[in-house]
Amino acid sequence: MNKNLIWMATLIGSINAAVFSQHVFEITSFSSNGQLTWTNSYGASEFSIECSTNLLGEWTAISPELVNIPGTSYNHVVEIPLNPDLPEQFYRVVGSIPNVGVDYHSYSSDFKLSSFINMYHQPSVRQIVQAQLQGMADSGATRISTKIWLVTEPGSSTFGDTWRSTFPLSDQEQANIRTYAQDVADVKGIGGNRLRLDLGMLWLGTADYTRGNPADGLGWRALSEDVFTNRVNLTTDKVIAAVSGIDRPDGVPVVETVYLNGEVMIGAKANEEWFMNNLYPRFVSVVSNAGFTPSVYFIVADSQENVLQNDYVDAEHPILNNHRSMYWVYRTLRHMSDNSLPIPARIDFSYYVPSSGATYQSLLSRVLHDADATLPSLGAPQSYGLAETYYFDDDSERHLYGQAIAEEMKSNQRLKLITFWTTPDGGGTGVNMAYPFEFNDYRLTAEK
């Protein structure tokens, strides 16, 4: 055997975490004449071949011809130029893997009875979730997004609904979040991939700031402005304390993004301006100082007809003419800009635009084109994430939908990640989805 032919039976994913995540594939063969074969089983967009004389040392590209190899097929074969006069070398194939994950907060489709954060101290619940996390990583997931619904007055009934967390967050709920984050950090998929965790807070019931007003009381308990503010701040502090200092075995903090709120809509939801003006600045400071990314996410939910409307005229903001899909996103970011509120580093939004004949790719492309045409004027980056979107029950429909998202991620790289929604209504109104999930539907499928 050629003395410089030592090969790794792995493919190691790209470390370009802005768009892609680490993953490992299977090398099927490496012959003595330098022919290296591998399979693109997780939809990598491109590969590069690297070599090193030390597994723990520096890796370098072998040649320009073996860099940025398109991941257009399922089976790949390349010829490695071998030199018997060189020292023994290791070889690896580095693949760029799209950042695909799930909005995971319930271990079954029954959102009311199986939302797990508030029950995570129960060993049986934790074991179910740990097994599902492992299964999702084994299936190629790179991202887990978990929501926390702040709802219940301390000491009052949850009406048997496990999704209702206490407002402010209780000590037990805080401890549960920490244990859960540690469990996410410990997961390693069979392909070598690890998970990142995003956390989002949502506000209902006692914490429903859209009910009432700051002067007369907020939420179903009509809390005073000061009490409400203090409870939000305490909840934020407890969430951040719960996940601080939790790193994956590779040294990467397991938590990346923390959302203060989801589907923010200035002008559509009562007291939204007050909530953002009074609570967002402190939140950004606390989250940033802890080493995490602070954010909120927006919403694009409209009909095909409205998204594709080419004669739309916006009397208030002419920049939105012919860009109707950004109606609420622009207005919300405009308020943030006008009030010197920090603009998120990536513009994440719920994306729910059903097709009535147009291709899913044309709809998504139009929405992102509308964003590119309008949001940079407010200082927003041309960088986007789908914080929620459909996970259709029908396999064929889901695959079409997911492939449209995957093609957009590969073609333009402005779309950085996608986490699909599950329950309730992840497959559409009244269609609740649950583990297991087909993550590869949201990655480009290479032809076998």
N, C-alpha and C positions, 0 to 999 in steps of 0.2 A: 504493500500500500504506500502511496506517495506520502513522504514524511510530513509534508505541510498540510495534509488533509485531515483536519480535526473539525467536526461540525457539531453545532448545537441542534438538538431535536426540538427546537422551538422557533416561533416567530415572535419577536418582541415588538409591542405596539409603539407608535409614535409618542413622544413626550410633548407634542404640541398641544397642550391642554386647552388652549383657547378655542379650538374647533374639535380636536380629536382627543382620544384617551388611549391609555396603554391597553394592549391586549396581546394574547399569544395564540398563534395558530399551530398547525401541525406541518412540519417538514416531512415529506413522505420518503425522500431518498436524496443521497448525495454520493454520486459514483466516483470512482478513482480517477476518471478522466475529467472531473470538474463539473459534471452536470448536476445541478441542484433543482429539486422539485418540491413544490409546496401547494397547499390548497387554500383558497380564499374563502374559508367557511363562514366568516363573519362580515363579509362585505367591505373590506378595506378599499379605500379609494386609490392608494398607490403604495409602492414598496421601494425600498432601497436595500442593497446588499452591503454589509459592512464586515470588516475583519479586525482582529486584534490578536496579539500574542499572549494576552492575559485576560481571563474572563472578567476580572474586576478592574481592568485597565481601560485605556482610552480606545474607543472604536472609531474607525475611519472608513470612508467610502472606498470601495475597491477601484472603481473607474466611473467616469461620467455616464457611460452607457448603462450602468447598473444602479442609477439613481432615478427616483421618481418614475418607476415602472408602473404604468397604469394598471389598476386592478380590474380589468375589464373581463377577465375570464375566471373560471373556478379553479382550474389547474394551471399552474405556472411552471415553466421550465426555463432556466437560464444556464449559460455556460460561464463558469468561473475560471479565469486565467490562472492556472497553477504553475508555480515555479519551484522545482525540487531543491533549488539552491537557497531558498529562503528558510528562515526558522519556522518551526511548527506554528500554525495559526488556527484560531477559531473563526468561524463564520456565523453570521446571523442575518436574518431578514427582518427589516424594520418596516412595519405596516402602519398606515394612518387610519385610525378607526373612528368613525363618527360618534359623537357624544349622544348616546340614546339611553333613555331611562323611563321611569314610571312614577306617577304620582301615587305613592303607596302609603296608605294609612289604615287599611282594613284587610284582614286576612281572608275574608270571604266577600261575596257580593252583597251581604246584608250589612249595610253601612251602620245601621242603628245598633246592631248587636256584636259586631266584630271589629269596630275601630279599636286599635290595640294600645295606644299610648296610655290611656287611663287605667288599663288592666295589665300593664307590662310587668308589674311586680308579681303577677301570678305565674308560677313556673310553666304551666301548660300553655298559656298564651305566648310566653316568651319562646318556648320551644317551637311552636308553630311558625312564628315569625322568623326565627333563626333559620329554620329549614327552608322557608320560602326565599329569604335573602340569598342563601347559598344557591338555591335553584335558579334564581334570577341572574346571579353572577355567572353561573355555569352556562346560562343561555345567552350570555354576551352583554348583559346590562353593564353600564358604566356609571349610571346616575340614579339616585333615589331621592325623590322629593316628597317630604312628609308635611302635611298640614296639621295645625293645632287650632281647634275651634274653641275660643274663649267665650263661654256662654253662661255658666251657672253661678249664682250667688253662693258664697261659702255657706255650707250648712243646709242648703236647700236641695230639693229633689232633682235628680237628672232624668226622672220619668223612665228609667230603665234604658236610656240611650247612652251607649258607651262613647259616643263621639263628643259629648258635652264636657269640656274641661272647665275648671273653676276660674272665675275672674275675681281677683288675680289668681295666677297659677298657684296651685297648692304645693307644699313641700314634697308630697308623694308623687305628684305629676312631674315635678322637676327631677326627682330621683329617677323616675321611669325614663324620661328623655335622655338622661345621662347614660343609663344602662343600654338603652336602644342605640344611641350613637356609638357606644363602644362596640356593640355587636355588629353594626354596619362596618366599623373600622376593621374588625377582625376578619371579615369575609375576603376570601380569595377564590376566584373562579377557577375552573379546571384549566382554563387557558392562560392563567396567570394574571388576569385582570382584577383590579380592585375597584371599589366603589367610592364615589363622593356623595355627600349628603347635603341637600338643601332643606331648610326649614322655613315654613311660612305660617304666620299668625292670621287668623280670621276672626271677626268680631260679630257675635250674635247675642240674642237674649239680653242679659244684664249688660253685656259689652256692646250692644248694638247702638253705635253712635249716630246712626241715621234716624233713630227714634227720639223725639223730643228736640231739645236745643240746649246749648250751653247755659243760657240764662235760667231756664226753668227746670233743667234736669235732662240727663241723657240715659238712653237705654230703658229697659222695661222696669227698672227700679228707680228711674228718675234720679240718678246719681248727680251730685253737684259737679261742676266743671273741675274743681280741684280734686275731688275724690276720684273722678274718672281718670283724670290725667295721672294721678299718683298710682292708680292700679295698672294702667298701661305701662308706665315706667317700671314698676316693680316686676311686672310680667316679663318685660324685655330683659331686665337685669337677671332674672332667674333663668330664662332660656339661655342667655349667653353664658352664665356661670355653669349651667348644666353641660354645655358642650366644649367649654374652654379646656385646653390641655389634652384633648383626645386626638391622638395621631394614629394613622395607620402604621403597620410595621415598617413601611418604607419611609417613614418620617413625614409624610404629607398629612396635614390636618384633615380629618374626615369631613368636617363641615366646610363648605365654601360660601354659599350665599344664604343670607337670612332676610326674608321678606317681612316688612312691617304689615303689609296688607296686600290683598289680591284683588284684581279687577277694579282698580281705582278709576273713578269716572267723575272728574270735576264737572259740575253742572247737571249731572244726572242723579246723583245720590245726595240726599240731605246731609248737611254738615261735613261734606267731604273736604271743603276748603279749610274749615276749622281743624279737622283731624290732621291734615297734612301740615298746615302752618304751625300748629302747636306741638305736635308729637314727632314729626319726621326729623327735624334737625337734631334733637337729642338722640334719637334712635340711631341716626347715621354716625354720630360721634361715638356712642357706646359700642356699636358693632365694629366700626373701623378700628377703634383702639384695641379691641380684642383680637384683631387679626383676621376678621371675616369680611365678606363683601355685603354691605347693606343695600337693600333694594326694595322696590315695590314692583308689582306687575300690573299691566293694563289689560284691555280686552278688545278683541276684534271679533264680533259675533253679528253676522248680518247675512242677508240673502245674496245669492249669486247675482241677481238683477242689480242690487244696489252696489255691490263691489265692482261690477263691470260697467257701471253707468259712466258714460263718457261725456255727458252734457250736464253733469252736476255743477251747480253754482252755490257757493257758500257766501251768503251776504255778509257775514261777520268776519270771516278769514278767507280772503280771495286765494291765498296760497293753497287752499284745499279744493279749489275748482278742479274737477275731474279726478279728485283723489278722495272720494267719499269714505273709503274704508278707514281712513285716519281721523274720522270725525271726532271721536271721543279721545283717542290717544293724543292727537294734537292739542286739543283743548286742555287736557290734563297737564301735558308737558308745558304748554304755554303758561298755565298758572304757576307751575313750579319755577319756570324761568323768570317770570315777572316778579315772583316773590323770593327770589334768590335761594330757592330750595335746591339741594344738590341733584343733578341729573344722574340717573343710574349709569354705571359703566357699560351696561348692555341693556337694551330695551326688550324686556320680556313681556309677553302678553298671552292671555288665553286666546286660542284660535279656533273658532267654531263657524265655519262657512260651508254649509252643505252644498253639494252640486245638484243642479237641476238640468244638467246636460253638458256644461263646460267641464274640461278636464281639471282634476285636482291641481295639477301642476300650474295651469294657467291662472287659477284662482290665487294660489299662494304667491306666485310670481307677481301678480298684480298688486297684492297687498304689500309685499316687500318693496315693490317699485314705488307705490304711494308713500311708504315710509321714507324711502331714500329721497323722494322729491320734496318732502315737507319737514321732517323732523330735524335734519341737520341745521336748519335755520334757527333752531332753539338751542343749539349746542349739543344736541343728542348725537351719539355715535351711529354709524351705519353698521351696527352689530346687534343681532336679534336672537331671541330665544323663544321657543314655544313652551311656556310654563304649564299650559294645559292644552290638550287637543283630543280629538276623537280616538277611541280604540274600538272600532266596529266589531260586532259579533260575527258578521259574515266574513269568512276567511278571504274570499276573493276581493271583496270591497275593501277590507282592511289592507290587503297587500297593495292594491292600487293606490290607496291613500298614502300609505307609508312610503311607497316608492317615489311618489311625487315629492314628499318631504326630503327623502334621501338624495334625489337628483338635485334639488335646490341646494342642499348642504354641500354637495360636491362641486356643482357648477360655479357657484358664486362665493361661497365661504363667508357670506354675510350672516347666514343663519348658523348659529354656533351650537345650539343644542335643542333637544326636544324631549319633554317628559309627558307621556300621554296620560290622560285621566282614566280612572277605572270605575269607582262607585262613589256616589250615585250618578247614573246617567252617562257613564263613559262611552257607551255604545249608541248614544242618542237618548232622547227623553224616555224614561222608564226602563232603559236597558242598562242593567248594572253588571259590570265586568269584574272578574276576579282572577287571581293566580290559578294556573300558569299563564305566562304571556309569551307572545311571539315577537321578540325584539328584532329579529332579522327582517321582519316586514318593513321596518323603518330604516333599513340599510340597503344599499343597492345590491341587488341580487345578480351575481356574476353567472353567466351561462355556463353550464357544465358541458 
